[in-house]
Amino acid sequence: MKVKLVFCRGVNPDKKKAGKHDWALFLSTDASLSDEKILEIYALRWGIEVYFKEAKQHLGFLSEQSRHYSAYIASIHLTGLRFCLLLHAKQNDENSKVCDSSVVK
């Protein structure tokens, strides 16, 4: 199978030489995609990854005691409802906070 590798260096004006943590590697199984398109697709996916991480940490995603399939399905939907309720509350009251601002950096 052909793959395409895209090496991307982060821009840090304070550093003259890039270190090993300043680089990212992206792999695509669609070798016909341009480098820009691969990075664009990854950027779209990153928002989804952040949502699931936050949902696990703060909204109880998949934290049920049961290991039944129906419990997993319910957890997915309940987490989505919790997120929507928080978003709705935030949109209706500009002074409300979704999280503690001392935690956000």
N, C-alpha and C positions, 0 to 999 in steps of 0.2 A: 504494500500500500504506500502510495506517495503521500508525503506530508510536507507542509511548508512551515519553516521556523522563522519567527520574527523576533529579533533581539531589539530591545528598547531600553535606552538609557534615560534615567530621570535627570531633570535639569536642576542642578544645585549651584548657584553662582558662587557660593562660599568655598566650594571645593575646586581645586585645579585639576585633580586627577580622580577619576571615578573609582570607587571601591567595589567590592563584590556585591554589596547590598544595594548598589545604585542601578543595577541592571535587572530587567525582567525578560523572561522568555515566554513567548506565546507559540503554541503549536496548533495548526489547523490541518484537518484531514481534507479540506477542499483547497488544493494547491492553486486553483485558478483565482482565488480571492486576492485582492490587493492588500498590501500591508495596512493601509488606512482602514479598509473594511474589516479586517481581522480585529484591529484595535477598537473599532466602533462597536462591533458585536460583543467584544469582551466588556466594554464599558456598560452596555445595556444589561448584560448578565450580572455585573457587579452589584447593581442595585437590588437585584433579586437575592443575591447571596447575603447582602447586608440585612435585608428584610428578615430572612430566615434566622440569621444569627440573633437579631434583636428579638424576634418572636420567641425563640427558645429561651433567651435570658430573662425577658421581661413580661411576656404574655402567656407563659405556660404551654408553649407548643410542645406536643408529644411528651408531656410530663405525667400522664395518667398512669395509674397502677396496672391497669388491664393491658394485656397484650393481644386483644382481639382486634381484628381488622376494623370492625365497626367503631371501636374506640379511637383508632387512628383517624378514621374519616371524620368523626365528631370533633376530634381535637383540631384538625385542619380548619374546619368550618368555624368552630368557636374562637380560634385564634384570629381568623379573618374578621369576625364580628367584633372582637375586642379592639382590634386595630381600627376598624371603621368607626366605632364609638369614640375612641380617643381622638381620631382625626376630626370627627364631627364636633366634638366638644371644643377642640382647639380652634376650629374655624368660626364657631359661634361666639367665642369669648377670647378676645385678643390678649387678655391678661392671664389666661389660664396657661399652665405649663404641662407639657406631656411628660417631662422628666425633671429631676432636680438639676438646676443649672450649675451647681457646684460640681456635679459629676461630669458634665460636658466640658471638653477641653478644646 
